[in-house]
Amino acid sequence: MDIDAVTLPPAVENLTTRYQTVIGERDEYIWKWLYEVFPHICLSSVPGQNTEAARKQKLLLTLFVTLLDDLADLHHDKGTFDQARKIPFPSADSSPDHPDCDREYLEFTQRVWDQFYESLERAPRFDEFERLFYYDFRQAINAMEYSWLLNTFPHVMNMRGSNTYGPHNMVMFSYADIDLMYAPEFDCEDLSALRETVWDAQKLARIGNWVSTWERELHEGDYTAGVVSKTISDGYLTVDELVGDEYSPEELIDQIHDAGIEDQFHDEWARQYAELMGGIPVAESVDLREYVRGMETVYGFHLESRGQK
């Protein structure tokens, strides 16, 4: 997979270039990597003439999500996060003039959302699935706030919380909602089967993300990865040892590897994938088996990207 050879759509590239100027936390690799990944998890009910539009919308949404996620995980900037999380919701009042807010960051985040939403409104079934999208996206934002909570109060860390809230950070439901907006022939009789499958696919995506990013995140003082929570819950480290000065990030990483924690997540991914493939719900207007197979490809992408995103 030659990510450097990937070309982003001009409208998106303009924003990622501006991102480097205003924010500059993420290398361009992440946006190209995502753009390469999205076709593998596109619902089969999206016709060929709409796949590129859906792909671009997912990338724009992920840029917005990344901006919020970095406020919670990397900057621990609750003031700006609280304003930014209001942006998608018309009834909320997001203000760049709030005293605890990074104005330039918030204004750029607003610009990204506006471009995403203005394009999404033109999707063929936008009106039909708008409320579903907003409900699902609220869960993603809540997951990001949980990340802030973990990093601010690390003693609340536990695997039940990581497994419950963490997967929503993958935004898989919102991605599926975008696809539905671009899928004229999708039959809503299949919606239950689709959403049941997305629940499990989202867990697979979360594990793939955890195992490929936890080392970088430890260096950044971000303790939200399930690999870290599992280390604490299994008693290999205490929270005080994790956040204190006794061990360097490299020493923490070595201890986690020595305990075989990451290997447990690879095994768990394989178990969940096999279970999902063995019990895919019946759907007529979307190929759910193809969708789940795409998650295996995405998992490979995660492993190849280790240390680069």
Buried (B, 14 or more C-beta within 10 A) or exposed (E): EEBEEBEBBEEBBEBBEEBEEBBEEBEBBBBBBBBBBBBBBBBBBBEEEBBEBBBBBBBBBBBBBBBBBBBBBBBBBBBBBBBBBBBBEEEEEBEBEBEEBBEEBBEBBBBBBEBBBEBBEEBBBBEEBBEBBEEBBBBBBEBBBBBBBBBEEBEEBBBEBBBEBBBBBBBBBBBBBBBBBBBEEBEEEBBEBBBBBBEBBBBBBBBBBBBBBBBBBBEBEBBBBBBBBBBBBEEBBEBEBBBEEEBEBEEBBEBBEEBEBBEBBBEBBBEBBEEBBEEBEEBEBBBBBBBBBBBBBBBEBBEEBEEEB
